[in-house]
Amino acid sequence: MIDDTTRVLLVLSQETLDRARILAGRTTAALKLPVSLQIVLRALLAVGLRPESRAAFAACVESEARAVHRRRRSGGRTRPRSVQETPDGDEPSR
């Protein structure tokens, strides 16, 4: 999964957005894992829309979906360091 936190604003036509949603739904059914619109758009940006890259696109979507699934199963997000407990079990004062 991509760990970079860069944000991008995309302006897409409604048709393109609908096609990406359909693709997310089909991929969710095929992989039996939740595939979000964000995962699909990230893979499209990484791999591109060329017909010869369909296998690479599918692999990218699958790896992203599995990475999200692993993160969610392992407890998801961690608390920020300022809120995490100290080694003696007490929360640090702020």
N, C-alpha and C positions, 0 to 999 in steps of 0.2 A: 504494500500500500504506500502511496506517496505521503511522505512526512513533511513536505514543504507546506508552509501556511500562507503562501501567496494567494491573494484573492483576485478574481477576475470577474468583470461584469460582462455578461453575454447578452446581446440583443439578437433574438431569434424570431423568425416568423412563426406564426401559430402552427403552420403545416409541419415545419421542422420539429417543433416541440412535440406535436402529436405523434410524429413518427418515432421520436426518441422514447416517448412514453410507451408506445406499442412494443418497441424493441425491449424495453425494460420488462414489460409484462411477459413477453415470450421467453426472455432469458430467465426470468424468475421461474417460470413453469419448467423450462428445460433443466435448469440446474437444481431445482428444488431448494433454492436459497433466495432470500430477499435481495433483489437487485433494484437499487434506487435510480431515479433519473440522474442524480449527480454522478453515480458510478458510470452510467452509460455515456453521459456527456464528457466525463474525464477520459474515458477510453477512446471516444471519438476524436478528442483533441490530441491524444497521445499517438494514436495509430493512424488516424485519417479515414477518409471515406472511400478510398480506392477499392475497387472490387477484388483485386488480388490480395488485399490485406484482411479479408474476412476472418481467416483462421487466426491471425494475430489479434484482431479485434475481439474475437470470442475468448481467446486465452487471456487477454487483458481484463475483460469484464469478469471472467471467472476468478482470476487471481484477486481482483479488487473485492469482489463479493465474499470470497473466502476469508480475506484479511479482515474485513469488517465483521464477519461472523465470529472469527476468533477473538477479536477485541471485545465484542459484546459478551461472549461467553466467559471471558476471563475477568470480567468485572468492569469492562468499559474504561471510562476515564478515571484517572487518579486525581486525588485532591492536590491542589497547589502546595508547594513546599511550605508556605507560610501557615498552612492549616494542618499539615500532617503532624502526626504525633511524634513526640521526642522518643528516644530510646527507652526512657524510664516509664513510658506509657501515658504521660501527661501531654495535653496539647500545649504548645508554646503560647506565651502571652503575646499580645499584639502591640 
